[in-house]
Amino acid sequence: MSQDNKVTGLTAKQEKVLNFIRERIQSNLPPTIREIAKEMGFGSTGTVRDYLDALSKKGYLRRTGKLSRSIELLKGAVNSIPLVATIPAGKPNLAYEDTENQLQLGDLLPAGANQNEIFALKVKGESMIEAGIMDGDTAIIRKQATAETGDIIAALLGNNEVTLKYLGRENGKFFLKPANSNYQPIYKPFTVIGKLVTIIRKY
């Protein structure tokens, strides 16, 4: 019998099942029990249910009802989020939803955050350095369509251009405010696509 992994508390087979479920959920389509059985080479759906019960007891997932695609990952079961291409903190540039890779998260997800609510952006430029955000940082963004004045947001400009700035307000109108006196505010129309929750920096 396979021994549990000391880090995850899962057997090798349980990890394989969990990884398959995770991959499918990251593609926005949780697998059915029959799909898991086919992928894992199990002879019956009952075996799949045994694995799902074990993963549920260990806190990695839960099944919400009797629907065929009702598997939900719990906190701690998500290891990665989409890494979107470069986001400028200088001049805006095409970036939004151009997924390059998967960013491994570990414990970096904000408390209570759902995987589908989070994405990562690579910072380019120095327009936010006075807020402690440097060129090359990775910004973890929570998807949301609204924000408060003073929040640091990811904003979508025309032609799918994205930039990271403070949300400012002046004379009743919103604008994008840099955190660098050498850069000018942006008064172009924009849409809030998310709010900064944390910065990751590699040294």
C-alpha positions as CSV (number, residue, x, y, z in Angstrom):
1,M,0.0,0.0,0.0
2,S,1.2,3.5,-0.9
3,Q,2.5,5.6,2.0
4,D,1.1,9.1,2.6
5,N,3.2,12.0,1.4
6,K,4.4,13.7,4.6
7,V,3.6,17.2,3.2
8,T,0.2,16.6,1.7
9,G,-1.0,13.6,3.7
10,L,-2.1,12.0,0.4
11,T,-1.1,8.7,-1.3
12,A,0.5,9.0,-4.7
13,K,-2.8,7.8,-6.3
14,Q,-4.8,10.4,-4.3
15,E,-2.5,13.1,-5.5
16,K,-2.9,12.0,-9.1
17,V,-6.7,12.1,-8.8
18,L,-6.5,15.5,-7.1
19,N,-4.1,16.9,-9.7
20,F,-6.5,15.8,-12.5
21,I,-9.4,17.4,-10.8
22,R,-7.4,20.6,-10.3
23,E,-6.4,20.8,-13.9
24,R,-9.9,20.4,-15.1
25,I,-11.3,23.0,-12.6
26,Q,-8.6,25.4,-13.8
27,S,-10.0,24.9,-17.3
28,N,-13.4,25.9,-15.8
29,L,-14.9,22.5,-16.2
30,P,-14.9,20.1,-13.2
31,P,-14.7,16.5,-14.3
32,T,-17.5,14.0,-13.9
33,I,-17.0,10.8,-11.9
34,R,-16.9,8.8,-15.2
35,E,-14.2,11.1,-16.6
36,I,-12.1,10.6,-13.5
37,A,-12.5,6.8,-13.8
38,K,-11.5,6.9,-17.5
39,E,-8.4,9.1,-16.8
40,M,-7.2,7.1,-13.9
41,G,-8.0,3.7,-15.4
42,F,-10.4,2.7,-12.7
43,G,-12.8,-0.2,-13.5
44,S,-15.8,1.4,-11.7
45,T,-17.2,4.7,-10.6
46,G,-17.4,3.3,-7.1
47,T,-13.6,3.5,-6.9
48,V,-13.7,7.1,-7.9
49,R,-16.2,7.8,-5.1
50,D,-13.9,6.2,-2.6
51,Y,-11.1,8.5,-3.7
52,L,-13.3,11.6,-3.6
53,D,-14.5,10.6,-0.1
54,A,-10.9,10.3,1.1
55,L,-9.9,13.6,-0.4
56,S,-13.0,15.2,1.2
57,K,-12.1,13.8,4.6
58,K,-8.6,15.2,4.3
59,G,-10.0,18.6,3.5
60,Y,-8.9,18.9,-0.2
61,L,-12.4,19.1,-1.8
62,R,-16.1,18.8,-1.3
63,R,-18.9,17.6,-3.4
64,T,-21.8,20.1,-3.5
65,G,-24.9,18.0,-4.2
66,K,-25.5,15.2,-6.6
67,L,-24.8,17.1,-9.8
68,S,-22.3,15.4,-12.2
69,R,-19.8,18.3,-12.0
70,S,-20.3,19.3,-8.4
71,I,-16.7,18.9,-7.2
72,E,-15.3,22.0,-5.5
73,L,-11.6,22.5,-4.4
74,L,-11.1,23.9,-0.9
75,K,-8.4,26.2,0.3
76,G,-5.1,24.5,0.3
77,A,-5.9,22.4,-2.7
78,V,-5.2,25.1,-5.2
79,N,-1.5,25.3,-6.1
80,S,-1.5,27.7,-9.1
81,I,-3.4,30.5,-10.8
82,P,-3.1,31.9,-14.4
83,L,0.0,34.0,-15.0
84,V,-1.1,36.7,-17.4
85,A,1.6,38.3,-19.6
86,T,3.5,41.5,-18.7
87,I,1.5,44.3,-17.2
88,P,3.1,47.8,-17.4
89,A,3.4,50.1,-14.4
90,G,4.7,52.7,-16.9
91,K,2.8,53.1,-20.2
92,P,-0.1,50.8,-20.7
93,N,0.3,47.8,-23.0
94,L,-1.6,44.8,-24.3
95,A,-1.7,42.2,-21.4
96,Y,-5.2,41.3,-20.2
97,E,-6.1,37.6,-20.5
98,D,-3.0,36.6,-22.4
99,T,-2.2,33.6,-20.2
100,E,1.4,32.5,-20.4
101,N,1.8,30.0,-17.6
102,Q,0.6,28.9,-14.1
103,L,1.9,30.7,-11.0
104,Q,2.4,28.3,-8.0
105,L,0.8,29.9,-5.0
106,G,1.2,27.8,-1.9
107,D,-0.1,29.9,0.9
108,L,-0.1,33.2,-1.0
109,L,-3.8,33.2,-1.8
110,P,-5.8,35.7,0.2
111,A,-8.0,34.2,2.9
112,G,-11.3,33.0,1.5
113,A,-10.3,33.7,-2.1
114,N,-11.6,31.4,-4.8
115,Q,-9.2,30.3,-7.5
116,N,-11.4,31.7,-10.2
117,E,-11.4,35.1,-8.6
118,I,-7.6,35.5,-8.8
119,F,-5.0,36.1,-11.5
120,A,-1.4,37.3,-11.6
121,L,0.3,40.1,-13.6
122,K,3.9,40.8,-14.2
123,V,4.8,44.4,-13.4
124,K,6.9,46.4,-15.9
125,G,8.1,49.9,-15.3
126,E,8.5,52.2,-12.4
127,S,5.3,54.2,-12.2
128,M,4.3,52.6,-8.8
129,I,7.7,52.5,-7.1
130,E,6.6,55.0,-4.4
131,A,4.0,52.4,-3.4
132,G,6.7,49.8,-3.1
133,I,5.8,48.1,-6.4
134,M,9.0,47.5,-8.5
135,D,9.7,46.6,-12.1
136,G,9.7,42.8,-12.3
137,D,7.3,42.2,-9.3
138,T,4.4,39.9,-9.7
139,A,1.0,41.4,-8.8
140,I,-1.7,39.1,-7.4
141,I,-5.1,40.6,-8.4
142,R,-8.6,39.7,-7.3
143,K,-11.1,40.0,-10.1
144,Q,-13.7,42.7,-9.4
145,A,-15.4,45.4,-11.4
146,T,-15.5,48.1,-8.6
147,A,-13.0,49.6,-6.2
148,E,-12.7,52.4,-3.7
149,T,-10.7,55.6,-4.2
150,G,-7.1,55.0,-3.2
151,D,-7.2,51.3,-4.0
152,I,-4.4,49.9,-6.3
153,I,-6.2,48.4,-9.3
154,A,-5.6,46.7,-12.6
155,A,-7.4,48.9,-15.1
156,L,-8.4,47.9,-18.7
157,L,-8.0,50.8,-21.1
158,G,-8.9,50.9,-24.8
159,N,-7.6,48.2,-27.2
160,N,-7.2,45.8,-24.3
161,E,-4.5,47.8,-22.7
162,V,-3.9,47.2,-19.0
163,T,-2.1,49.2,-16.3
164,L,-1.6,49.0,-12.5
165,K,-2.4,52.3,-10.8
166,Y,-4.1,53.9,-7.8
167,L,-7.8,54.7,-8.4
168,G,-8.1,58.5,-8.1
169,R,-11.1,60.8,-8.1
170,E,-11.1,64.5,-9.1
171,N,-14.2,66.7,-9.6
172,G,-16.4,63.7,-9.5
173,K,-14.5,61.8,-12.2
174,F,-12.2,58.8,-11.7
175,F,-8.7,58.7,-13.1
176,L,-5.6,56.5,-12.7
177,K,-2.9,57.9,-10.4
178,P,0.8,56.7,-10.6
179,A,2.9,56.4,-7.5
180,N,5.9,58.2,-9.0
181,S,6.2,62.0,-9.4
182,N,7.9,61.5,-12.8
183,Y,4.7,60.0,-14.3
184,Q,1.5,61.8,-15.2
185,P,-2.1,60.6,-14.2
186,I,-4.2,58.8,-16.9
187,Y,-7.5,60.4,-17.6
188,K,-8.5,58.1,-20.4
189,P,-11.7,56.0,-20.0
190,F,-11.0,52.7,-18.3
191,T,-12.6,49.7,-16.7
192,V,-11.7,48.2,-13.3
193,I,-10.8,44.6,-13.8
194,G,-9.3,43.8,-10.4
195,K,-7.8,45.0,-7.1
196,L,-4.3,44.4,-5.9
197,V,-4.1,42.0,-3.0
198,T,-0.4,41.2,-2.7
199,I,3.0,41.6,-4.4
200,I,5.5,38.8,-5.0
201,R,9.1,39.7,-5.4
202,K,11.9,37.4,-6.4
203,Y,15.4,38.4,-5.2
